[in-house]
Amino acid sequence: MKVTVTDDCISCGACESICDAVFSIEDKAVVNEAAVAGNEDCVKEAADACPVSAIVVE
């Protein structure tokens, strides 16, 4: 699974609150690639919860 965050990110923190093992907020959400494996369910949940659809899961 590949996870990216687009420049549409508004740094609202929703992804981090749902899946803090993978997402952290700096200027925009940052993905910890090493933590994606094993956390696929919360990554998908965070992507669905993103208010601006800035999380792309492939």
C-alpha angles and dihedrals in degrees: 000000000000118000125191135170118220127218087258088081112123095192092241092152097230093124092048092050091050099040112013092163089070107023131055129170121237118140083328134352114301124204121224096214093192091060098050094087107081094018099070094123095056091042089057091045091051091049091051091048096050106116093211098035091240095146113087117195118192 
